[in-house]
Amino acid sequence: MPRRTVHEVTVQDVQKRRNPNKHYVYIIKVAWSDGSTEVIFRRYSKFFDLQMELLDKFPVEGGQKDPKRRIIPFLPGKILFRRSHIRDVAMKRLKPINEYCRALIQLPVYISQCEEVRVFFETRPEDLNPPKEEPSGKKKSGIVERATSFLKRGVFVQGLVV
């Protein structure tokens, strides 16, 4: 049975995550050659890792010897802000990352269907049960957060539900 290949990729949105620390993930719709469609979530750093793997594996196509021969698309550069997890940065990267993914799967088969690309776009366990997106708005203060936690647990203080 032939191995399925990535047919189409669309980076749809960004989502804030708080575990293990605050960061954003890109929500990516992947259509496969077998007709299936899946939604995956990837951090920017994972795109960067993929790019480094491809440039190492395909130095000629990455333009290491002759930049004019480069066919591997350029990944939008890492933005060196102190807080690169801010939503504006993630949103500014969305369109260029979408263009990068689309260009990547249009490359010759030996690159676009290589193990690294296929594995990157495959569904992972964390894609199947992503954390719920937190509602945007102001973060609860510590006391409100603790009170909410007590309410959920049904803790009573001085005869009152806290």
Helices and strands as residue ranges (DSSP letters): E 6-17, E 23-32, E 37-43, H 44-57, G 67-69, H 87-105, H 109-112, H 115-121, H 125-128, H 142-153, E 156-157, E 160-161
